[in-house]
Amino acid sequence: MEYALGGLIGYLMGCAVTNLMTVGRMGMFVEKVGLQVLKLIMAVAEDVEFVRALKYKKLEEANDPATAIRQKNMDDYEFTRWKKTVVDSYLASFPPTYKKQFVKFSDWDEAVRHFEENRRKL
């Protein structure tokens, strides 16, 4: 009977350790996926900024400063709104179990800072 009890306790301990390891590995996976998503978001933002710069250069070459200023203001507003929406969607989609540990930002500037500080983990 003693051997059966020891075997049962060993089995339960093994299951507990396995589950803890699985949770830890899942946390590492969630962190890397989150950073990859941030990397993609930052790449899209850089591409948008590049295209905007080309667009404004062409508008300035057309010698229509009023249109260029109006377009830049509209683009700034839309781009700022897009960045807020992206961060809000990211935060809403992140698994709640891991959010407190891996998500240390609440707006765009903090997200960029968080990505830059953690990019070496990729």
N, C-alpha and C positions, 0 to 999 in steps of 0.2 A: 504494500500500500504506500509505503514511503517513497518508493521509486516512481510510482504513478503520480504522486503529488509533486515530486521534484520535476518530473517530465512535463507536467501540466504548467507548472510555474515557469520552467525554461521556455516552453512553447509560447506562453503569453508574453514573456519578456522579449522574446525574439520578434513577435508580432509588433510589440510596442516600438522597439528600436527600428524595425523596418518602416513603420508608419512615420516615425520622426524623420528618418532619412528621406523618405518620399516627400514629405512636406518641405524639407530643406531644399531638395533638388527642384521641386516645383517653384519655390521662391526664387531660386537662382534663374530658372527659366523665365519666370514672369518679369524679373528685373531686366534680363537681356532683351526680351521681346519689347518691353516698354522703351528701352533705350534705342532699339532699332526703329521703332515707330517715331520717336523723337528725331532720329537721324533723317528719316524720310521727310518729316514735316519741315525740318530746317532746310533740307535740299530744295523742297518746293518753294519755300519762302525766298531762298537765294535766287532761284530761277525767276520768280515773279519780280523781284527787285531788278534783276538784269533786264528783263523785258520792259519794265517800266522806264528804266534809264534810256533804253533805245527809243522808246515811244516819245519821251519828253525831248530827246535830242531832235527827232524828226519834227515835232511840233515847233520847237524853237527855230529850226531851219525854215519852216514855213512862214516865219515872221508874223505869227498871230499870238502875241503874248497873253491876251485875255483868254483865249481858248486853252492855252497851255496851263495857265494858272487854275482855271476852272477844272480842267481835267485832272490836274495834280491833286487838287483838293478832294475831288470825288474819289479818286483812286486811293488817296490816303485814308479816307473814311471807310471805304469798302475793305481795304487791306487790314486795317485795324479791327474791323468787325469780324473779318475772316479769322484773324489770329485769336481773337477772344472765343469764337465759336469752336475752333480747333482745340484749344486748351480745355474748354468746358466739356467737349465731347470726350476727350482723352480722360479727363478726371472722372466723368460719369461712367466710362467703360472699364476703368481699371478695377480689377478684383478687390473688393472691400477688405478681404483678409490681408492683403499685402500693401494696401494703399498707405497706411501709416508708416510703414517701414521704408518703402521705395519712392514715394511721391512726396517731394519736399518743395513743391511749388504750387502756386494758385493763379499765376498770370503768365503772359508771354515772356516777359523779361526774366522772370525767375525760371521758367522752363528752359530758356536758352542757357542760363547760368548753370542749371542742374545738368543739362546735357554736356556742356563743356567740362564740368568738373568730373563727370563720370564716363566720358567717352573712352577712356583707357580700358574700361571693363568689357568693351565689345570685342 
